[in-house]
Amino acid sequence: SDIFCVERHKKDFLEVIKNKLDIIFANEQEILSLINGKTFDEVISFSKEVNKNFIITRGAKGAIAIKNREIVECPAKKNLNIIDLTGAGDLFAAGYLHGQINNLSLKESLNKGTELSSQIIKPALSGASATFIPVTLKYPWLASMFVIKIWSTTDPVKLDGLDATGSTSKAPPIGI
């Protein structure tokens, strides 16, 4: 989510993270906002305390995974000609999840996420599909990643009356 959404729904997000999720993706600003933290050491302490699989992207500082008190870091790709970062976080998550589903190590999964998100050089078209199409041509397994359900349809996550898709419908949430 974005930092403004984190600020508006902090209590609900903390509840969901502590009681319903196994894997949490956030960027550094979002997680710091969520825990009212000032330093990244506070993020690491929180992640170890909650004892879930936290994956935190840190821009030029790379990414970090914290799982079962294990901390693994992955550097950012260098010398990229990035035009637009739209979708980079989603692609990172897809690469990481691909690694985890295929029993890769935390380090290998972070590398998959970093590799995939570094492909986010946007063509002249606009919108998510403009980014998605060229990337799925290079990584065909990615297309199937966008239909993975990450929570039970019998117990949808609710935030102020909205389901995880941001709608008030009773349709089950799908996607990442």
Buried (B, 14 or more C-beta within 10 A) or exposed (E): BEBEBBEBBBEBBBEBBEEEBEBBBBBBBBBBBBBEBEEBEBBBBBBBEBEBBBBBBBEEEBBBBBBEEEEBBBEBBEEEEEEEEBBBBBBBBBBBBBBBEEEBEBEBBBBBBBBBBBBBEBEEEEEEEBBBEBBBEEBEEBBEBBEEEBBEEEEBBEBEEBBBBEEEEEEBBEEB
